[in-house]
């Protein structure tokens, strides 16, 4: 347990560092400003077939999107950057260093996601009306958050292990943005073609958005969802399936990545980075 405790301590230190660093603070604030601005301009529109604010419906979906992006994109980005600058090689050189490193990243990304969630939630409550959480909603959060992270963090680590150049992040970012477009985050997917609805329901982004909507929105809004229900059982099942897939793939890919790390590989990546700067 010592490497895990050390990883938790490292993760907590890194979270505190992000809260005192101007660049990191901007990375919290800028997405929140964009998303809250979007919700603000949508507040007077209504969900089709209801009188409920589309902005109020969108805000909980954004919470689910933030969890998915933290688990998938931030995890992959952290892994790629740490691989390029030699952080992973140093962790590999220490006994149980990779265990400590991964534990620290879980704490860091979970903490960053929580901070981003609060930055969006607190002002968001003043922008839109109709959000509330009852006892059932709190119980849903108790299982949705850990299952959501389990479904996305290992997948993000698996994706990050496939790339060793930060310039390749576009190969991670663009598919995730495409997933957002079809996952009902900003508009009910019932208006999309049937094959896109089916594709969206395979991916974890849709289910995290649906789960968050079930927590914060009145039960009457379930009528505009597929199946006219919050589908908690399906949400749990699909996210658990992705968690199992990620937990199977991530250790295999991370071990392969760690085995290939060496001083010469890090130096070669550094030389490539310097040559790009020189140009």
C-alpha positions in Angstrom: 0.0 0.0 0.0 3.0 2.3 0.4 3.3 3.2 -3.3 -0.4 3.9 -3.5 -0.2 6.2 -0.5 2.7 7.9 -2.0 0.8 8.3 -5.3 -2.2 9.8 -3.4 0.1 12.3 -1.8 1.7 13.1 -5.1 -1.7 13.6 -6.7 -2.8 15.9 -3.9 0.4 18.0 -4.3 -0.2 18.3 -8.0 -3.8 19.4 -7.5 -2.7 22.1 -5.2 -0.1 23.2 -7.7 -2.8 23.5 -10.4 -4.7 25.9 -8.1 -1.7 28.2 -7.7 -0.5 28.2 -11.4 -1.9 30.8 -13.7 -1.9 28.6 -16.8 -3.6 25.7 -14.9 -6.2 28.1 -13.5 -7.0 29.4 -16.9 -7.5 25.8 -18.1 -10.2 25.5 -15.4 -11.8 28.8 -16.1 -11.8 29.0 -19.9 -13.8 25.9 -20.7 -16.2 26.8 -17.8 -16.7 30.3 -19.3 -17.4 28.8 -22.8 -19.9 26.2 -21.5 -21.7 28.5 -19.1 -21.9 31.1 -21.9 -23.5 28.5 -24.1 -26.0 27.5 -21.4 -26.8 31.2 -20.8 -27.7 31.8 -24.4 -29.8 28.6 -24.5 -31.8 29.5 -21.4 -34.8 31.0 -23.3 -35.0 28.0 -25.7 -37.1 25.1 -24.6 -36.7 21.3 -24.9 -38.9 20.2 -27.8 -42.4 19.2 -26.7 -42.0 20.8 -23.3 -41.8 24.3 -21.7 -38.6 23.4 -19.8 -35.5 25.4 -20.5 -33.0 23.9 -22.9 -30.2 25.6 -21.0 -31.3 23.9 -17.8 -31.4 20.6 -19.6 -27.9 21.1 -21.1 -26.1 22.0 -17.8 -26.3 18.5 -16.2 -25.3 17.0 -19.6 -22.2 19.2 -19.5 -21.3 17.8 -16.1 -21.3 14.3 -17.6 -19.3 15.5 -20.5 -16.7 17.0 -18.1 -16.3 13.7 -16.4 -15.9 11.9 -19.7 -13.4 14.4 -21.0 -11.4 14.3 -17.8 -11.2 10.6 -17.8 -10.5 10.2 -21.5 -8.7 13.3 -22.8 -6.9 14.6 -19.7 -5.6 11.2 -18.8 -4.3 10.6 -22.3 -2.8 14.1 -22.4 -1.0 13.7 -19.1 0.4 10.3 -20.1 1.7 11.6 -23.5 3.3 14.7 -21.9 4.9 12.7 -19.1 6.2 10.2 -21.6 7.9 12.9 -23.7 9.6 14.7 -20.8 10.9 11.6 -19.1 8.6 11.5 -16.1 7.5 8.0 -16.9 11.0 6.8 -17.3 11.9 8.1 -13.9 8.8 6.5 -12.4 9.8 3.2 -14.1 13.3 3.3 -12.5 11.9 3.4 -9.0 10.6 0.3 -7.3 6.7 0.3 -7.6 7.1 3.7 -9.3 4.5 3.0 -12.0 2.0 2.0 -9.3 2.6 5.2 -7.4 2.5 7.2 -10.7 -0.8 5.8 -11.8 -2.4 6.3 -8.3 -1.2 9.9 -8.4 -2.8 10.5 -11.8 -6.1 9.0 -10.6 -6.1 11.5 -7.7 -5.0 14.4 -9.9 -7.5 13.8 -12.7 -10.3 13.1 -10.2 -9.5 16.3 -8.3 -9.3 18.4 -11.5 -12.6 17.1 -12.7 -14.2 17.9 -9.3 -12.8 21.4 -9.4 -14.1 21.9 -13.0 -17.5 20.5 -11.9 -17.8 23.0 -9.0 -16.8 25.9 -11.2 -19.6 25.0 -13.6 -22.2 24.0 -11.0 -22.1 27.0 -8.7 -22.6 29.8 -11.2 -24.7 27.5 -13.3 -27.4 27.3 -10.6 -27.8 31.1 -10.9 -28.1 31.0 -14.7 -30.9 28.5 -15.1 -34.0 27.4 -13.1 -35.4 24.0 -12.6 -32.3 22.1 -11.3 -32.7 20.1 -8.0 -31.3 17.0 -6.4 -33.5 14.7 -4.3 -32.5 11.7 -2.2 -32.7 9.4 -5.2 -30.4 11.8 -7.1 -27.7 11.7 -4.4 -27.9 7.9 -4.4 -27.4 7.9 -8.2 -24.4 10.2 -7.8 -22.9 7.7 -5.3 -22.6 5.0 -8.0 -22.5 7.1 -11.2 -19.3 9.0 -10.3 -17.1 6.0 -9.5 -18.5 3.9 -12.3 -18.1 6.8 -14.7 -14.4 7.3 -13.8 -13.8 3.5 -14.0 -15.3 3.6 -17.5 -13.2 6.5 -18.7 -9.9 6.6 -16.8 -8.5 3.3 -17.9 -9.6 4.0 -21.5 -7.8 7.3 -21.4 -4.6 5.6 -20.1 -4.9 3.0 -22.9 -5.3 5.7 -25.5 -2.4 7.8 -24.1 -0.1 4.8 -24.1 -0.4 4.6 -27.9 1.1 8.0 -28.6 4.5 9.5 -27.7 4.2 12.9 -29.3 1.9 15.7 -27.9 1.3 16.8 -31.5 -0.7 13.7 -31.9 -3.3 14.8 -29.4 -5.5 15.9 -32.3 -6.0 12.2 -33.0 -7.5 12.0 -29.4 -9.3 15.3 -29.3 -11.2 15.2 -32.6 -12.9 11.8 -32.1 -14.0 12.9 -28.6 -15.5 16.2 -30.0 -17.3 14.0 -32.5 -18.7 11.9 -29.7 -19.9 15.1 -27.9 -21.8 16.1 -31.1 -23.8 13.0 -31.2 -24.3 12.2 -27.5 -27.2 14.5 -26.7 -25.1 16.8 -24.5 -26.4 20.0 -26.0 -29.6 18.7 -27.7 -31.7 15.6 -27.3 -30.4 12.9 -29.6 -34.0 11.8 -30.5 -33.8 14.3 -33.4 -30.8 12.5 -34.9 -30.9 9.7 -37.5 -31.5 6.2 -36.0 -28.0 5.0 -36.8 -26.4 7.9 -35.0 -28.7 7.3 -32.0 -27.5 3.7 -31.9 -23.8 4.8 -32.2 -24.2 7.3 -29.4 -25.7 4.7 -27.1 -22.6 2.5 -27.5 -20.3 5.2 -26.2 -19.9 6.2 -22.5 -20.4 10.0 -23.1 -24.1 9.6 -23.8 -24.7 7.5 -20.6 -22.7 9.9 -18.4 -24.8 12.8 -19.7 -28.0 10.8 -19.2 -27.0 9.8 -15.7 -26.3 13.4 -14.7 -29.6 14.6 -16.2 -31.4 12.0 -14.1 -29.8 13.5 -11.0 -30.5 17.2 -11.6 -33.7 17.2 -13.7 -37.3 16.5 -12.8 -38.6 13.0 -13.6 -41.0 14.6 -16.2 -38.0 15.3 -18.4 -37.4 11.6 -18.9 -40.2 11.7 -21.4 -37.9 13.3 -24.0 -35.2 10.7 -23.6 -35.0 7.5 -25.6 -37.3 5.0 -24.0 -39.0 7.7 -22.0 -36.9 6.7 -19.0 -33.6 7.6 -17.3 -32.6 3.9 -17.8 -30.4 3.6 -14.8 -29.9 -0.1 -15.2 -28.7 0.3 -18.8 -26.4 3.2 -17.7 -24.8 1.1 -15.1 -24.4 -1.8 -17.5 -22.9 0.1 -20.4 -20.5 2.0 -18.2 -19.5 -1.2 -16.4 -18.8 -2.8 -19.7 -16.5 0.0 -20.7 -14.8 -0.2 -17.3 -14.1 -3.9 -17.8 -12.8 -3.3 -21.3 -10.5 -0.4 -20.1 -9.2 -2.4 -17.1 -8.3 -5.3 -19.5 -6.6 -3.2 -22.2 -4.9 -0.5 -20.0 -2.5 -2.8 -18.1 -1.4 -4.6 -21.3 -0.8 -1.4 -23.2 0.8 0.4 -20.2 3.2 -2.5 -19.6 4.2 -2.5 -23.3 4.7 1.2 -23.2 6.8 1.1 -20.0 9.0 -1.7 -21.5 9.8 0.5 -24.5 10.8 3.5 -22.4 14.5 4.1 -22.2 16.9 7.0 -21.9 17.6 6.9 -25.6 13.9 7.0 -26.5 13.4 10.1 -24.2 16.4 11.8 -25.7 15.2 11.1 -29.2 11.8 12.7 -28.4 13.6 15.7 -26.8 15.7 16.2 -29.9 12.6 16.1 -32.1 10.9 18.7 -29.9 14.0 20.9 -30.0 14.2 20.6 -33.8 10.6 21.8 -34.1 11.3 24.8 -31.9 14.4 25.6 -34.0 12.3 25.7 -37.1 
